Amino acid sequence: MYFRRKIDQELLTWSLELKRKPILLRGARQVGKSAAVRELAIHFEHFLEINFEEQKEVHKLFAGDLAPIELCRNLSAMFNVAIVPGKTLLFFDEIQGCLPAISSLRFFYEKIPGLHLIAAGSLLEFALEELPSFGVGRIRSMFVYPFSFDEFISACGEEQLLEAKQQASVKHPLPETLHQKLVNQFKRFLLVGGMPEAVAEYTQGNDLLACQRVLDDLIISLKADFTKYKKRVPVLRIAEVFESVVQQNGGKFFFAKAATESNHKQVKEALELLIMAGLVIPVTHTSANGIPLGAGADIKKRKMLIFDTGIFQRLLGLDISKVLFEDSFELVNKGAIAELYAGLELIRTSSCYQQISLYYWQREALNSNAEVDYLIQKQQEIIPMEVKSGKKGSMQSLHLFLKEKNMPFGIRLSLENFSSYGQIRVYPLYAVSNLVNE
């Protein structure tokens, strides 16, 4: 069964454009890239999917001339599928396995602009690093992530609940019964996570234990991929750094804690590979003195997020009953799972056409430490966001930031319903997408 995703509409819109660039779908392994393309294929008369990892023979067609017309003629003959501009969807899957195929994409835009061509790959960033240029201006990238909470709610068949959530706001909060229903679904989403296989398992029987087994399988698969990252970096070191990201979630990442027998440079190299693979997402400190936020960034001060809450809770061995039945997540990994979720939602619910950078603010002073979990930019405004893992908690850091930076308002994300306290606008944790899309 296929569940509707945000990327579906973007791909359909692209397919209807009169002159279109080839699409390069980018994202971590098993987040649903191939499934989204196959769903789009139902709108076409012909569909040809080529997997460069499985079908090694096809590499020979890309070993010489990369002329698109010749390539299409040969691919059509090899697979007995007509390749007709406007009628055929051509899909190059796991394209990182064939560097010449990546190079060929730019020529398709120049020579056959009417052809619908999509390429995808799970470890694309490694392959792109080896190419001096892969067609800047001639290829459009789209980034795919695990399910967002909205997509999860839709997959659970709660379309009316999703619509009610999307229409709610600080001025128009939800009825308490609907709010509580969304909180309950949100807690389950933290445990299931957004990996399509885990979501599919949950929707079939609402069995969280079965989902845990699926997550275990996914973790084994992800770790097995470490051998493909870089031969010069030991798999054990990558695995250690990956585990350390999980352990250090919620705080500044310390390289010294990341690996037992590796120096700063070695840990940094392993961490960069995990970021390139899409399994780890950095949150960078910024002074927030102006726009863009990146202008005041300090890459020496970073937090690191693992890419999915389901994978996170499984690796950490959290007590799922506490997540489900406690009114606060303070007892669950000190509430860090709520902060992790908020950061991931900011990325998943933003535009798929760019990689969103995450930022936080911190002031370290004697007896006066302060930290704001996330800062986002909307038009010319900087909006500070503080994540609370329950319904209570002071907002001293948020108030301090607003005063110091002379900002008009800040956001509190918590398990509360939509509301406001003076300069503070309260959004439920499940409503990060509301904030992004407003």
LINVEN-V729020 format. One record per run of one state. SS is the DSSP state (a for helix, b for strand, c for the rest). FROM is the first residue (numbers start at 1). TO is the last residue. Records with the same first field share a line. If there is no record, write none. Layout:
# LINVEN-V729020
SS->FROM-TO  FROM-TO
This chain:
# LINVEN-V729020
c->1-5  17-21  27-32  44-45  52-55  63-67  80-87  94-94  98-98  112-115  122-123  130-138  144-148  156-158  168-175  193-195  206-207  229-234  248-251  253-254  258-263  277-279  287-292  307-308  317-319  326-332  349-357  364-369  379-380  388-395  406-409  415-418  422-423  438-438
a->6-16  33-43  56-62  68-79  95-97  99-111  124-129  149-155  159-167  176-192  196-205  208-228  235-247  255-257  264-276  293-296  309-316  320-325  333-348  396-405  429-437
b->22-26  46-51  88-93  116-121  139-143  252-252  280-286  297-306  358-363  370-378  381-387  410-414  419-421  424-428
